[in-house]
Amino acid sequence: MGKVAAKMKVMPQSPEVDLDALQDRLEGALPEGTKINGFEREDVAFGLVALTPTVIVPDDSGGTDAVEEAFANVDGVESVSIESTGRL
């Protein structure tokens, strides 16, 4: 079974959300068998900054669904979307 790298965009609920703490909470919410291969930050607008982690997931049914759901339930997250995916 292969692996997939997915670049995700995680939007915080407001510009006041501590991005370092949010990053730690996202790492703690990862489903078993997945890992984060780095974070970037992207300026959005009006002081809002999105986190863009690259997540490595197994290439099986469901793909990134479990990660998206886990990230969406993290305190301080407004939305989660997939920016791009590719096989490793």
C-alpha positions as CSV (number, residue, x, y, z in Angstrom):
1,M,0.0,0.0,0.0
2,G,1.4,3.4,-0.9
3,K,1.1,6.8,0.7
4,V,-0.5,10.1,-0.3
5,A,0.8,13.6,0.5
6,A,-2.1,16.1,0.9
7,K,-1.6,19.8,1.3
8,M,-4.4,21.1,3.4
9,K,-5.6,24.6,4.3
10,V,-6.8,25.0,7.9
11,M,-8.6,28.3,8.5
12,P,-8.6,29.6,12.2
13,Q,-11.9,31.0,13.6
14,S,-10.3,34.5,13.9
15,P,-7.1,36.4,13.7
16,E,-6.8,36.2,17.5
17,V,-6.3,32.4,17.5
18,D,-2.8,31.5,18.6
19,L,-1.4,29.7,15.6
20,D,1.4,27.9,17.5
21,A,-1.1,26.4,19.9
22,L,-3.4,25.6,17.0
23,Q,-0.6,23.8,15.3
24,D,0.1,21.7,18.4
25,R,-3.6,20.8,18.7
26,L,-3.7,19.7,15.0
27,E,-0.7,17.5,15.5
28,G,-2.4,15.9,18.6
29,A,-5.6,15.3,16.6
30,L,-3.9,13.2,13.8
31,P,-5.5,9.8,13.3
32,E,-3.3,6.7,13.7
33,G,-1.1,6.0,10.7
34,T,-0.9,9.6,9.5
35,K,1.8,12.2,10.1
36,I,2.4,15.9,9.3
37,N,5.4,16.6,7.1
38,G,5.6,20.3,7.8
39,F,3.5,23.4,8.2
40,E,3.4,26.6,6.3
41,R,1.5,29.8,7.0
42,E,-0.5,31.7,4.4
43,D,-1.7,35.3,4.8
44,V,-5.4,35.4,3.8
45,A,-6.8,38.8,4.6
46,F,-7.4,41.3,7.4
47,G,-4.7,39.7,9.6
48,L,-6.1,36.2,9.2
49,V,-3.4,33.6,8.6
50,A,-4.2,30.0,7.5
51,L,-2.1,27.0,8.4
52,T,-1.2,24.8,5.5
53,P,0.1,21.4,6.7
54,T,1.3,18.7,4.4
55,V,-0.2,15.5,5.8
56,I,1.0,12.0,4.8
57,V,-1.8,9.4,4.8
58,P,-2.1,5.7,3.7
59,D,-3.4,5.2,0.2
60,D,-6.6,3.3,1.1
61,S,-10.3,3.9,1.1
62,G,-11.3,7.1,2.8
63,G,-8.0,8.9,2.0
64,T,-7.9,12.2,3.8
65,D,-11.4,12.1,5.2
66,A,-10.3,11.0,8.7
67,V,-7.8,13.8,8.9
68,E,-10.2,16.4,7.6
69,E,-12.8,15.3,10.2
70,A,-10.2,15.3,13.0
71,F,-8.9,18.7,12.1
72,A,-12.5,20.1,11.8
73,N,-13.2,19.1,15.4
74,V,-10.1,20.9,16.8
75,D,-10.8,23.9,19.0
76,G,-10.2,27.2,17.0
77,V,-10.6,25.7,13.5
78,E,-13.2,27.4,11.3
79,S,-12.7,25.2,8.2
80,V,-10.5,22.6,6.5
81,S,-9.9,22.0,2.8
82,I,-7.6,20.0,0.6
83,E,-5.4,22.2,-1.6
84,S,-3.6,19.4,-3.5
85,T,-2.8,15.7,-3.3
86,G,-0.1,13.4,-4.8
87,R,1.2,9.9,-4.4
88,L,4.5,9.3,-2.8
